[in-house]
Amino acid sequence: MTEYNDVTKPRHYASGDVECIDAIKAQMSLEEYQGYLRGCIVKYMWRWRHKGGVESLLKAEWYLSRLVDSDAQ
């Protein structure tokens, strides 16, 4: 059984067999995908004090981890 959580595996992004982030990645070049990830990092860092608190920081960290992984390709 899949374990969902609000940071790394939100239920609303995992309907069906394909996760949303994987579908986004499949549609983009590496440069576009890295730009998308950077935008998400900025968004969550921007709002952490006013919306989401530590959860927003954890989401930014999750996207940063994906960005680091994508650069290693």
N, C-alpha and C positions, 0 to 999 in steps of 0.2 A: 504494500500500500504506500502511496506517495505521501510524504509529509509536507504540508504547506506551511508557510509562515509569511508574514507581511513584508519581510525584507528580501529574502533570496528566492522565494518561490510562492508568490501570491496566487491564490486560487483563481482569481479573475483573469490571470494571464496564462493559465495552463489548461484551458479547455481543449479537449481533443488530444491528438497525439503529438502536436507540435506546440512548443512554447512560443509566445509572441516574440521574444528577443531573438530566437533562432530564425523565425520567419523574416524579421527585420534584417538580420545579418545576411540572409540568403539573397535578399533583393538589392543589396548595396555592394559597391566596390569596397575594398579595404579602407581606402581613404574616407569614403562617405560614412562607413560604419564607425570608424574612429571618431569622426566629427560628431556623429550622433551620441556616442558614449561621452565625449567631452561635454556636450550640451547637457546631458543628464546629470553629470557630475556638478556642473555649475548650478543647475536648477536646485539640486538638493542642498548644496552648500549655501546657496543664496537664502533659502527659506528655513534653515534649521532652527534658528532662534524664534521664528514667528509661527512656524507650522511644522509639526512633526518631531521637533527636538532631536534627541539621540537617534530615533528611528530614521530621520532624514540623513543624519551623518552615516549611519550604517548602510543606507541605500547608496549614498555617494561612494562609500568604500566598495560596495559591490560592483558598481559601474567602473570604478577605478581599477579593480582587479581584472575585469574583463578587458579594459584598455591595455593594461600591462600584458595580459595574455595575448592580445591581438598583435602587439608590437613584437612579440617573440616569434611570430610566424615567419 
